Amino acid sequence: MDLGLDGNDLWWYNLRTQKVEQGQGDPNSERMGPYLTRAEAETALERAQARTEAWDAEDD
């Protein structure tokens, strides 16, 4: 995903540490993102869970 921003400006949710981080960090396979804001990264798991639940409901 090219957001036209320097990678150091972007936010990630680290699945290994369960913390939000900015810029370079663990490999992307261990992170969710990138996100434009810290707030978006902080809610990454909740939004992913909501999407999964919506997809599961469509399958019923």
C-alpha positions as CSV (number, residue, x, y, z in Angstrom):
1,M,0.0,0.0,0.0
2,D,1.6,3.3,-1.1
3,L,0.2,6.2,1.0
4,G,2.8,8.6,-0.3
5,L,4.3,9.0,3.1
6,D,7.7,8.2,4.6
7,G,7.5,4.8,6.4
8,N,8.6,6.5,9.6
9,D,5.4,8.6,9.6
10,L,3.2,5.5,9.7
11,W,1.8,3.6,12.6
12,W,1.6,-0.2,13.2
13,Y,0.0,-2.6,15.7
14,N,2.6,-5.2,16.7
15,L,1.0,-8.6,17.1
16,R,4.1,-10.0,19.0
17,T,4.4,-7.2,21.6
18,Q,0.7,-6.1,21.4
19,K,1.8,-2.5,21.3
20,V,1.5,0.3,18.8
21,E,4.7,1.4,17.1
22,Q,5.7,4.0,14.6
23,G,8.2,3.6,11.8
24,Q,10.5,0.7,11.3
25,G,10.0,-2.2,13.7
26,D,9.4,-5.9,13.6
27,P,8.8,-7.6,10.2
28,N,5.4,-6.8,8.6
29,S,4.4,-10.4,9.1
30,E,4.2,-9.6,12.8
31,R,2.4,-6.3,12.5
32,M,-1.0,-4.9,11.3
33,G,-0.9,-1.8,9.3
34,P,0.3,0.6,8.2
35,Y,-2.1,3.2,9.7
36,L,-2.1,7.0,9.3
37,T,-2.7,7.7,12.9
38,R,-1.8,6.2,16.3
39,A,-5.5,6.0,17.1
40,E,-6.2,3.8,14.1
41,A,-3.4,1.5,15.0
42,E,-4.6,1.3,18.6
43,T,-8.0,-0.1,17.4
44,A,-6.6,-2.5,14.8
45,L,-7.6,-5.7,16.6
46,E,-11.1,-4.5,17.4
47,R,-11.7,-3.5,13.8
48,A,-10.3,-6.8,12.5
49,Q,-12.6,-8.7,14.9
50,A,-15.6,-6.7,13.8
51,R,-14.9,-7.4,10.2
52,T,-14.5,-11.1,10.9
53,E,-17.8,-11.2,12.8
54,A,-19.5,-9.4,9.9
55,W,-18.1,-11.9,7.4
56,D,-19.1,-14.8,9.6
57,A,-22.7,-13.5,9.8
58,E,-22.8,-13.2,6.0
59,D,-21.9,-16.9,5.8
60,D,-24.9,-17.9,8.0
